[in-house]
Amino acid sequence: MAADDKAQVVHAAMRRRFAWKSDACVEFGTFVGYTAVRLARWLHEPGPVPGRALSLEVDPIHALLTRHTLSLVQLTLFSDIWIGQAIDLIPRISEDLGGPSLALAFMDHRGTKFHIDLFRL
């Protein structure tokens, strides 16, 4: 879970990134929605920020928990949760959002796949 030190790193990366409303931020692996909430809140900060937050999750139960967490904080309109393997969902990112449209990618899923998924992005 992106808490404590990891949360500070994610937040610092978000603040340093110039983004357009046409951009999105994506997280790989959502667990219970902690980072999904952070990313969705980023969309409301002052300055140039992305227009959409996206979470990719292989486990449907974790995806449902994240959707519930986002609904509790009233951020479901600004976030999407896609269920499936990253290998299958990465091509969908460019299909649905357009070519170079990612402002931030946070990879918190299976660590042995980071380099492969980064290459696919």
C-alpha distance (Angstrom), angle and dihedral (degrees) to the residues before:
residue distance angle dihedral
M1 . . .
A2 3.80 . .
A3 3.79 97.6 .
D4 3.79 133.9 126.8
D5 3.83 111.6 2.4
K6 3.80 94.2 2.6
A7 3.82 90.5 52.5
Q8 3.79 90.7 52.1
V9 3.80 91.0 52.2
V10 3.82 91.8 49.4
H11 3.80 91.5 47.4
A12 3.81 92.5 48.4
A13 3.81 90.2 50.2
M14 3.79 90.6 50.9
R15 3.80 92.6 51.0
R16 3.80 92.7 49.8
R17 3.77 95.1 50.1
F18 3.80 120.7 93.1
A19 3.80 107.4 -149.4
W20 3.77 138.4 178.6
K21 3.80 125.6 -136.2
S22 3.81 86.7 -112.4
D23 3.83 89.5 61.0
A24 3.78 127.1 87.6
C25 3.78 135.1 -155.4
V26 3.78 117.3 -137.6
E27 3.77 134.0 -164.0
F28 3.78 123.6 -160.4
G29 3.79 108.6 -144.7
T30 3.77 116.7 13.1
F31 3.83 105.8 -167.8
V32 3.84 101.6 -178.4
G33 3.81 101.9 -15.2
Y34 3.79 105.1 -95.0
T35 3.81 94.4 129.9
A36 3.81 92.0 35.9
V37 3.81 87.9 61.3
R38 3.82 91.2 48.5
L39 3.79 91.6 50.5
A40 3.82 92.8 46.9
R41 3.80 91.0 49.4
W42 3.81 89.4 51.1
L43 3.80 87.5 65.8
H44 3.82 88.8 66.1
E45 3.79 98.7 49.0
P46 3.80 119.8 108.6
G47 3.77 118.4 -95.5
P48 3.78 131.9 36.1
V49 3.79 106.3 -25.0
P50 3.82 134.6 160.8
G51 3.77 120.5 -91.0
R52 3.78 99.8 -136.6
A53 3.81 140.7 36.8
L54 3.78 121.5 -152.2
S55 3.80 132.1 -171.7
L56 3.79 124.1 -165.2
E57 3.80 115.9 -156.7
V58 3.79 132.1 171.2
D59 3.82 95.8 -162.5
P60 3.83 113.5 73.5
I61 3.81 91.9 -155.3
H62 3.82 91.6 56.4
A63 3.80 89.2 47.0
L64 3.82 90.6 53.0
L65 3.80 91.2 47.9
T66 3.80 89.6 51.3
R67 3.80 91.8 49.1
H68 3.79 89.2 50.7
T69 3.81 92.1 48.3
L70 3.81 90.9 50.1
S71 3.81 90.6 48.9
L72 3.80 91.2 52.1
V73 3.81 90.6 57.2
Q74 3.83 92.3 38.7
L75 3.80 96.6 -117.8
T76 3.81 100.9 120.1
L77 3.81 92.2 108.6
F78 3.79 90.6 62.7
S79 3.81 100.7 42.8
D80 3.77 137.0 62.4
I81 3.78 127.0 -163.6
W82 3.79 116.2 -156.5
I83 3.79 117.8 -164.8
G84 3.78 119.2 -144.7
Q85 3.79 146.2 62.9
A86 3.80 117.1 -43.8
I87 3.80 89.5 -126.5
D88 3.82 88.7 63.0
L89 3.81 98.3 37.5
I90 3.82 100.5 47.5
P91 3.83 93.6 73.7
R92 3.81 88.7 49.0
I93 3.83 90.2 59.3
S94 3.79 92.7 66.1
E95 3.81 92.0 37.9
D96 3.81 93.6 53.5
L97 3.81 100.7 31.5
G98 3.79 103.2 29.2
G99 3.80 132.5 -111.9
P100 3.80 116.8 -50.7
S101 3.77 97.0 9.6
L102 3.81 106.4 132.8
A103 3.78 119.1 109.6
L104 3.81 93.3 178.3
A105 3.79 137.2 3.6
F106 3.80 116.8 -162.7
M107 3.79 112.3 -167.8
D108 3.77 111.9 -160.0
H109 3.77 99.6 147.0
R110 3.77 131.4 90.5
G111 3.80 104.2 -14.7
T112 3.79 96.1 -149.9
K113 3.81 89.0 64.5
F114 3.83 100.1 51.1
H115 3.80 96.4 99.5
I116 3.82 92.8 45.5
D117 3.81 93.4 48.6
L118 3.80 92.1 45.0
F119 3.80 89.5 53.3
R120 3.83 90.1 50.5
L121 3.79 91.0 51.7
